[in-house]
Amino acid sequence: MIDLIHNMFLATEPFDSIYNGIKTAEYRLYDEKRKRVAVGDTIIFTNRDTGETVKTAVTYIKTFDSFLSLFSALGCEGEPYRRWTARQLADSMRAYYTEEAEKEHGVVAIGIQLIGPALKIIGRVKNDFPTKFGLPRQGGLVDEIKGYIEFLPQYRVKEALRGLEGYSHIWILWGFSKAEREDWSPTVRPPRLGGNTRMGVFATRSPFRPNSIGMSCVRLEKIDCEKGILYVSGTDMCDGTPVYDIKPYLSFADSVPDAVSGFADEKKDYEIEVIIPDGLREKLPAEKLSGLIGALRDDPRPAYKRNDDKEYGFTYAGKEIKFISGEGVLTVTDII
């Protein structure tokens, strides 16, 4: 028998539980789709909110007449569900499946185990950029862009943050959740070289790497130990980006004043003039305006597709930002 690959979709919370090894079983109707799943098969779970994926192997298949009998026999792993009664767990499944469907098909517990090593997601970035277009190309370039990192419940431990208040900056290790793909590219086209010159991927910070891991140095503005939140500025990550680790920035070790930055040194001072007409400025809250200007100064247009006649747009702070650019000036045309 040939082992099969199945695809299933999850919201962020259950996806993170599987990704972090907390959730080791998936509970579904035992319908025709689930009857095709067998021990040894592979299930690829996709986060329907971010597009991230995690690969698991099926370790067991257990069928039951109802979710009540399933949870009575197996319980449920992970906080806070292990404290719920079987009845509470069964009732929670009504958000997904009707009583009629449960009676028609029966239910199944599919045991799953992560395939290969996986970095644990400890938290997620929250900010005003739902997509990567419009974001600064490096962390720390636009201090006016504010956001925060919210730890997942299991890492929301105030003792883990003890001493961090003494640092002005932190390193964030995170995942390119909006640019993941199965393969990687040994050469890429850096935007600062016009998008037409290829360089080795290890000489760049391109997301198309063997491991899609990013790192950013940002300013630490404030810490809320009770809620497990780090308020930061200067982010270059989308809203919802998974965070794998936080490390303090050490000025005596991490700063090398005479370091040489290759071809990036030749293009580091690029900025474009930004014009936002007064009538459009009023469409954004005052505290969001400086972040938008900072992002636009870096000219977010793809370097290899730049067309001065084209209107571009991206979402920021819940608004659609439209702009055109020409002769070294970027002009916002509408904020919707």
C-alpha positions as CSV (number, residue, x, y, z in Angstrom):
1,M,0.0,0.0,0.0
2,I,1.3,3.5,-0.9
3,D,1.2,6.1,1.9
4,L,-0.8,9.1,0.9
5,I,-0.5,12.8,1.5
6,H,-3.6,14.6,2.8
7,N,-4.2,18.3,3.3
8,M,-6.2,19.9,6.1
9,F,-6.8,23.5,7.0
10,L,-6.8,25.0,10.5
11,A,-7.3,28.4,12.2
12,T,-4.2,29.9,13.9
13,E,-4.7,28.6,17.4
14,P,-5.1,24.9,16.7
15,F,-2.4,25.2,14.0
16,D,0.1,26.6,16.5
17,S,-0.8,23.8,19.0
18,I,0.2,21.2,16.3
19,Y,3.2,23.2,15.2
20,N,4.5,23.3,18.8
21,G,3.8,19.6,19.5
22,I,1.0,20.3,22.0
23,K,-1.8,18.9,20.0
24,T,-1.1,15.3,19.0
25,A,-4.5,14.3,17.6
26,E,-7.1,15.7,15.2
27,Y,-10.8,15.2,15.8
28,R,-13.1,15.1,12.7
29,L,-16.2,13.5,11.3
30,Y,-15.5,10.1,9.9
31,D,-16.7,11.0,6.5
32,E,-15.5,9.8,3.1
33,K,-12.5,12.1,3.1
34,R,-11.3,10.9,6.5
35,K,-11.9,7.3,5.6
36,R,-9.1,7.6,3.1
37,V,-6.6,8.4,5.9
38,A,-4.5,5.5,7.1
39,V,-1.7,5.0,9.6
40,G,1.6,6.0,8.0
41,D,0.0,8.6,5.8
42,T,1.2,12.2,5.8
43,I,-1.1,15.1,6.7
44,I,0.0,18.6,5.8
45,F,-1.8,21.1,8.0
46,T,-2.1,24.7,6.6
47,N,-2.9,27.8,8.7
48,R,-5.8,29.3,6.8
49,D,-4.9,32.7,8.2
50,T,-1.2,32.9,7.3
51,G,-0.6,30.1,4.8
52,E,2.1,28.4,7.0
53,T,2.3,24.6,6.8
54,V,3.4,21.8,9.1
55,K,3.9,18.2,8.1
56,T,2.7,15.3,10.3
57,A,2.6,11.5,10.2
58,V,-0.5,9.6,11.1
59,T,0.2,7.4,14.1
60,Y,-3.3,5.9,14.8
61,I,-6.9,5.9,13.7
62,K,-9.7,5.5,16.3
63,T,-13.3,5.7,15.4
64,F,-16.3,6.4,17.6
65,D,-20.1,6.8,17.4
66,S,-20.0,10.3,18.8
67,F,-17.7,13.1,20.1
68,L,-18.9,12.4,23.6
69,S,-17.7,8.8,23.5
70,L,-14.5,9.9,21.8
71,F,-13.6,12.4,24.5
72,S,-14.8,10.1,27.2
73,A,-12.3,7.6,26.0
74,L,-9.4,9.8,25.0
75,G,-9.8,13.2,26.7
76,C,-8.1,16.1,25.0
77,E,-4.5,17.4,25.2
78,G,-3.4,21.0,25.7
79,E,-4.4,23.9,27.9
80,P,-7.1,24.7,28.7
81,Y,-8.9,21.7,27.1
82,R,-7.4,19.0,29.4
83,R,-9.5,20.6,32.2
84,W,-12.7,20.4,30.3
85,T,-15.2,17.6,30.8
86,A,-16.0,15.2,28.0
87,R,-19.4,16.8,27.6
88,Q,-17.8,20.3,27.3
89,L,-15.4,19.1,24.7
90,A,-18.2,17.4,22.7
91,D,-20.4,20.5,22.9
92,S,-17.5,22.6,21.6
93,M,-17.5,20.5,18.3
94,R,-20.9,21.9,17.6
95,A,-19.2,25.0,16.2
96,Y,-17.9,22.8,13.4
97,Y,-20.3,19.8,13.0
98,T,-24.0,19.4,13.4
99,E,-25.5,16.6,15.5
100,E,-27.1,15.2,12.3
101,A,-23.7,14.9,10.6
102,E,-22.2,13.3,13.6
103,K,-24.9,10.6,13.7
104,E,-24.6,10.0,9.9
105,H,-20.8,9.6,9.8
106,G,-19.5,8.9,13.2
107,V,-16.3,10.5,14.3
108,V,-12.6,9.8,14.3
109,A,-9.5,10.6,16.3
110,I,-6.4,10.8,14.0
111,G,-3.2,10.6,15.9
112,I,-0.4,12.8,14.5
113,Q,3.3,13.3,15.0
114,L,5.5,16.1,13.6
115,I,7.8,15.0,10.8
116,G,11.3,16.4,11.2
117,P,12.5,19.1,13.6
118,A,10.3,22.1,13.9
119,L,11.0,25.5,15.5
120,K,8.5,26.3,18.1
121,I,6.4,29.4,17.5
122,I,6.6,31.4,20.8
123,G,4.5,34.4,19.7
124,R,3.2,36.5,16.8
125,V,3.8,40.0,15.5
126,K,0.9,42.4,15.6
127,N,1.1,45.6,13.5
128,D,-0.6,47.7,10.8
129,F,0.7,45.7,7.7
130,P,-1.4,42.6,6.8
131,T,0.8,42.0,3.7
132,K,4.5,42.3,3.1
133,F,4.1,44.9,0.3
134,G,4.8,48.3,1.8
135,L,6.9,47.1,4.6
136,P,10.5,48.4,5.1
137,R,13.0,46.0,3.6
138,Q,15.0,45.8,6.9
139,G,14.3,46.1,10.5
140,G,15.2,49.3,12.3
141,L,14.9,51.5,9.2
142,V,11.6,53.1,10.1
143,D,11.3,53.6,13.8
144,E,7.9,55.3,13.3
145,I,6.3,51.9,12.5
146,K,5.0,50.6,15.8
147,G,3.8,47.1,16.7
148,Y,4.0,44.5,19.4
149,I,4.9,40.8,19.9
150,E,2.3,38.8,21.7
151,F,3.5,35.5,23.2
152,L,1.4,32.4,22.9
153,P,-0.2,31.3,26.2
154,Q,2.3,28.6,27.1
155,Y,5.2,31.2,26.8
156,R,3.3,34.0,28.5
157,V,5.5,33.6,31.6
158,K,6.6,36.9,33.2
159,E,9.7,35.2,34.7
160,A,11.0,34.5,31.1
161,L,11.1,38.3,30.6
162,R,13.0,39.2,33.8
163,G,15.9,41.5,33.0
164,L,14.8,42.3,29.5
165,E,13.6,45.8,30.6
166,G,17.3,46.8,30.8
167,Y,17.8,46.6,27.1
168,S,16.9,49.2,24.5
169,H,16.9,46.9,21.5
170,I,16.2,43.2,20.8
171,W,16.8,40.7,18.0
172,I,13.7,38.9,16.7
173,L,14.0,35.5,14.9
174,W,11.0,34.9,12.8
175,G,9.5,33.0,9.9
176,F,8.8,34.3,6.4
177,S,5.2,33.1,6.6
178,K,4.1,35.1,3.5
179,A,6.9,33.8,1.3
180,E,7.3,30.1,2.2
181,R,7.8,27.6,-0.6
182,E,9.1,24.0,-0.9
183,D,12.3,24.8,-2.8
184,W,14.9,27.5,-2.4
185,S,16.9,29.6,-4.8
186,P,20.7,29.7,-4.8
187,T,20.6,33.1,-6.5
188,V,18.2,36.0,-6.0
189,R,17.7,39.5,-7.3
190,P,18.2,42.1,-4.6
191,P,15.8,45.1,-4.9
192,R,18.6,47.6,-4.2
193,L,20.4,46.4,-7.3
194,G,17.4,47.2,-9.5
195,G,16.0,43.7,-9.3
196,N,17.9,42.5,-12.4
197,T,21.3,41.6,-11.0
198,R,21.6,38.2,-9.4
199,M,23.5,37.6,-6.2
200,G,24.0,34.4,-4.1
201,V,21.2,34.0,-1.6
202,F,23.7,33.8,1.3
203,A,24.9,37.3,0.4
204,T,21.4,38.7,0.8
205,R,18.4,38.6,3.2
206,S,16.0,37.2,0.7
207,P,13.2,35.0,2.1
208,F,13.8,32.3,-0.5
209,R,16.3,30.4,1.6
210,P,16.8,26.7,2.6
211,N,15.2,27.7,5.9
212,S,12.8,30.6,5.7
213,I,14.0,32.3,8.8
214,G,14.3,36.1,9.2
215,M,16.0,38.2,11.8
216,S,15.4,41.8,12.8
217,C,16.8,44.2,15.3
218,V,14.1,46.5,16.7
219,R,13.7,49.0,19.5
220,L,12.0,47.7,22.6
221,E,9.6,50.4,23.7
222,K,7.7,48.8,26.6
223,I,7.0,45.4,28.2
224,D,3.7,44.1,29.6
225,C,4.8,41.1,31.6
226,E,1.3,40.2,32.8
227,K,-0.1,40.0,29.2
228,G,3.1,38.7,27.6
229,I,3.5,41.6,25.2
230,L,6.6,43.4,23.9
231,Y,5.9,46.7,22.4
232,V,8.4,47.5,19.6
233,S,9.2,50.0,16.9
234,G,11.1,49.6,13.6
235,T,9.5,46.3,12.5
236,D,9.8,44.9,9.0
237,M,7.4,42.0,9.5
238,C,3.7,41.5,8.6
239,D,0.9,41.2,11.0
240,G,0.7,37.6,12.2
241,T,4.3,36.7,11.5
242,P,5.4,33.8,13.7
243,V,8.2,34.6,16.2
244,Y,10.6,31.8,17.1
245,D,12.9,33.5,19.5
246,I,13.8,36.8,21.2
247,K,17.4,37.8,22.1
248,P,18.7,41.0,23.6
249,Y,20.8,43.2,21.4
250,L,24.3,43.6,22.8
251,S,26.0,46.8,21.7
252,F,29.5,45.6,22.6
253,A,29.2,42.4,20.6
254,D,26.6,43.0,17.9
255,S,27.9,46.4,16.7
256,V,31.0,46.4,14.4
257,P,31.6,50.0,13.4
258,D,34.1,49.2,10.7
259,A,32.2,46.3,9.2
260,V,31.9,46.2,5.4
261,S,28.4,45.5,4.0
262,G,29.3,44.5,0.4
263,F,27.0,45.7,-2.4
264,A,24.4,46.8,0.3
265,D,26.8,49.7,1.3
266,E,26.4,51.2,-2.1
267,K,22.7,51.6,-1.8
268,K,22.1,52.2,1.9
269,D,21.2,55.9,1.7
270,Y,18.4,55.6,-0.8
271,E,15.2,57.6,0.1
272,I,12.5,59.2,-1.9
273,E,10.5,62.3,-1.2
274,V,6.9,61.6,-0.1
275,I,3.9,63.9,-0.7
276,I,0.6,63.3,1.0
277,P,-2.0,66.0,0.2
278,D,-3.6,67.6,3.3
279,G,-7.0,66.2,2.4
280,L,-5.7,62.7,2.5
281,R,-3.6,63.1,5.6
282,E,-6.9,63.6,7.6
283,K,-8.0,60.1,6.7
284,L,-5.4,58.5,8.9
285,P,-5.0,58.9,12.7
286,A,-2.1,61.3,13.4
287,E,-0.1,58.6,15.3
288,K,-0.2,56.4,12.1
289,L,0.8,59.0,9.6
290,S,4.6,59.0,10.5
291,G,4.8,55.2,10.0
292,L,3.2,55.5,6.6
293,I,5.6,58.2,5.5
294,G,8.5,56.2,6.7
295,A,7.4,53.1,4.8
296,L,6.9,55.1,1.6
297,R,10.3,56.9,1.9
298,D,11.9,53.5,1.1
299,D,9.9,53.3,-2.1
300,P,8.1,49.9,-1.8
301,R,7.6,49.4,-5.5
302,P,9.3,46.2,-6.9
303,A,12.6,47.4,-8.3
304,Y,12.4,45.3,-11.4
305,K,8.9,46.3,-12.2
306,R,9.0,50.0,-11.7
307,N,6.7,51.9,-14.0
308,D,6.2,55.6,-13.2
309,D,2.8,55.6,-14.8
310,K,1.4,52.8,-12.7
311,E,-0.6,53.3,-9.5
312,Y,0.4,51.0,-6.6
313,G,-1.4,50.2,-3.4
314,F,-1.2,48.3,-0.1
315,T,-3.1,48.0,3.1
316,Y,-1.9,49.9,6.2
317,A,-3.7,50.6,9.5
318,G,-6.9,49.3,8.0
319,K,-6.8,51.6,5.0
320,E,-5.9,51.1,1.3
321,I,-3.0,53.4,0.4
322,K,-2.7,54.3,-3.3
323,F,0.3,56.0,-4.7
324,I,2.3,56.9,-7.9
325,S,6.0,57.8,-8.2
326,G,8.1,59.7,-10.7
327,E,11.2,61.8,-10.9
328,G,12.3,61.0,-7.3
329,V,8.9,61.9,-5.7
330,L,6.2,59.5,-4.5
331,T,2.7,61.0,-4.2
332,V,-0.2,59.4,-2.3
333,T,-3.2,59.6,-4.6
334,D,-5.9,58.1,-2.3
335,I,-6.5,56.7,1.1
336,I,-9.6,54.5,1.2
